[in-house]
Structures are given as structure tokens and as C-alpha cells.
């Protein structure tokens, strides 16, 4: 992830490839071709280095994306688990609140029972006070049917009093137990509410982590997409340079070996009846007659002129003027002595079929139509219908 593609170097290579393409892969001399070949090889080496860096960075991104995906899965699991804990906590809070309500109701009921028992005791105490504050044994004795009945009555009075007191004490004890339990439950409720706050904070934190991870994931995927596009661009440029390198090699071969006699006639300048004029305003030959890109190149290519005017190479009559497939816009002119010249890849045509032209007439404008890799003129020469090498005729 710390490697950076050498963008400036890539742009330089791309720029060179585009400029070189505009003239086709050839040069004036063998030395020029060798220099071009060296430049192309160095440019391809730079592209391959950039490709290697880009592919390594893509590999690093894929590793990081895998780590991010694992992290996102872990975070999602944590989010789900925390949601379950929150739901359980809310249920516990609800149950605890119900338990507190039930305990408070029970306490209220016990308080009511204590109050009732206390009222009974107060009534008995009031009755006891109104009767003189004392019940004599004689009253109990004379009201009894027997001594045993007397003992029973005395015991009953004491038991009733003791029972009321004992009952009140038991109720008070029960109330204290319930109140203690209520306090415990109230503390539990507060703890549950505190836990709920912690779980909610945790949920927010985990969700923030999930958002950050997804943003990072999206950024990495975008970067990967751009790098993949850059790799494809570099591969395309390397293919272009490879084609140019092949073109240079073939042209070097063409310069060092004569063209096959079966493909190009060997008419001499003397047999042509005269010279043909240079069909452009300046410029240089960027590609010669001979094998090129696995097939026969039937003319010469003239590139980088002073201006783009195309000139008639000799007096003659225009026999064809229009589009012609691979040659794009082209003109054919019939001359004397069985000569014919062909001009291809024009951007525009200034003459029409049947028109008489003289040497140097501007017949069209150089262009890039048809199967062309840049602005140039494709120039062919024929003698009695047989293809010739224009270099044997042009002056």
C-alpha cells in the first residue's frame, strides 16, 4: 500500500508512443531505427516496472480488503450480540419494575393489616379503661360456672392480648422483610438501568466502527478499480509499443535486404521516361516499400511535412477520387509512359475524376483516414499495372 506508480514516467512513455504512432514505425536510416528500437525497449521496460508496482499494490489492497471483510463480519456479530443483550436487559428492567410494584403492593397490604390489628388493640384498651382499668378476679370468679371455668376465662383474656401483640409483631417482621427485599430489587433496577446505558453506548460505538470499516472498504474498492484500469491502460500501451518495436525491426530488415523481385518491379529510372516530383511539401519517409507487420507495404509513407498539401507528382488525368477502404480517402492519377500514382489517407480531396492536373497541383490535404496510425501520405507508383518502388522514380 506504500508503493506509488510512477505517473510521470508513464505519461512520458504514453506521450512518446502516441507521437511515434503518428508517423508509423520507421526512420530515415538504420542508425535512426536502432535508436528508436533502444528507446522503445527502455519505454517498455518502464511500463513493465509500473505494471509490476500496480499489480503488487492491487495484491496489497486485496489482502487489506480481506482483513476489512473479516473485521466487518466481527463487528456485525458484535452488533447482533449487543442487540440481544439490550433486549434481555430491557426485559429484566420490565420484570424488575413489575416485581417492585408487587412488593410495594404487599407492603401496603401488611401496613393495612398492622393498622387494623392496632385499631383492635386500641378498642380493647379503651374498653378496659372504661371498666375501671381493672377486672377483678371476683368478677371473673362469680361469672364462672366452676373453678375450671374461672381459670379458663383468665387464660383466655391473657391469650387474646398476647395473641394480638404477637400478631402485630409478626406482621411488622414480615413488613421489614418485604421492605428489605424491595430495597434489594430497587438497587437491582438501578444496576439494570446503568447496564442499559452502557449497552446503548457500546451499541453506538460498535455501529460507528462498522461505518468506518465500510467507508474504508469502499475507498479500497475504488482504489482497486482505478488500479485495475491503470493496469489495463499500461498493458494496452505496452502492446502498442510492442507493435512499434516489431515495425522498427521489420523496417531495419527491409533496409538491409532487397525487396523480393516477385513483388516489386525493378524498372530503372532510365526506363521510366523521367522523374516524378516529390508529392508533399517537405517531410520525410517514415516507412518504405517492403514487408511490414506481416504483409507487404506497397508504397512509401511521408510524414511531418512543412504543411499538409498533397501535390500531383506529374502531369496526368485523375482516374479515381474518393474513399477506398484501408487507404481511406485516395486519389489515382494516370500519367504518360504507363505510369500511375496513388495518394492515400487524405483528409480532403481537391480534384475530381476526369480532371487534368499538372505537376505540383494541390490535389488534396494530408490526413489520417482509413487504416492509418497518424497523419501522413501513403504514396504508390505503378508501371503498366505493375507495382513499383517509388524510390526509383521520385526526385
Secondary structure, DSSP 8 states (H G I E B T S, - for coil): ------HHHHHHHHHHHHHHHTT-S--SSHHHHHHHHHHHHHHHHHHHHHHHHHHHHHHHHHHHHHHHHHHHHHHHHHHHHHHHHHHHHHHHHHHHHHHHHHHHHHHHHHHHHHHHHHHHHHHHHHHHHHTTS---HHHHHHT-SSHHHHHHHHHHHHHHHHHHHHHHHHHHHHHHHHHHHHHHHHHHHHHHHHHHHHHHHHHHHHHHHHHHHHHHHHHHHHHHHHHHHHHHHHHHHHHHHHHHHHHHHHHHHHHHS---TTTSB---HHHHTS-B--SEES-EEEE-SEEETTEEE-SEEEES-SEEEEE-SSSEEEEEEEE-GGG-EEEEEE-GGGEEEEEEEEEEE---TT-EE-TT-EEEEEB--SS-SSSBEEEEEEETTEEE-GGGTB-
